[in-house]
Amino acid sequence: MLDTLTFTGRELLLAVVLASAVYLLEVLLFSRRRNRTRQDRLAARVEELERGIAALGQRLEALEARPPTDSTLDALRNQHAEAARMARAGATAAELAEQLGISLTEAELIIALQKSGT
């Protein structure tokens, strides 16, 4: 049966053209599908980065809302630093409490901590 089957040059050329067209169509469809998948992944990554940036922005706002621990805006830290300085200079607990407006117990604790540190 195959012995009697013959193709002309024109039929062979048409078969090659059709096969090439089908191949190109498959390549085109596959590349679009692959690009769509890549775009979906990129979009997901962009969303993830945007969420991260928003979180960092919130953290930055929170940090800006409170004073740094070593600034003059942090009155409590300055008060304790002054109390420690006065305790090292030999001030009594009563003097610390009176001058800095802290409790006598807190002043005694500061003096005890300064004595144990030296």
C-alpha positions, 0 to 999 in steps of 0.5 A: 500500500505504501508502495503506491503512495507518491507525493509530488514536490508541491505536496511535500512543500505544503506538508513542510509549510503546514508542519512549520506553521503548527510548530510556530503556533505551538512555540508562540502559545507556549511562550505566552503561557510561560510569560504569563507565569513569569508575570504572575510570579513577578507580580506576586514578588512586587506585592511582597516587596510592597508589603515589606516596604509598608511594614518598614514605613510603620516601623520608621514612624514608630521609631520617629515617634519616640525619642532616642534613648541617649537624647535630651528628650529622654528625661528619665534617662537623664534623671537617672544619669544625674542621680548616678553622677550625684551618688558617685560624688557622695550625695545622700539618698535624701539629697537625691530624692529632694533635688531630682524628685525621686522617691527615697527608696529609688535614691537609696537603690541608685546609691547602692548600685553605684557603691557596688559598681566601684 
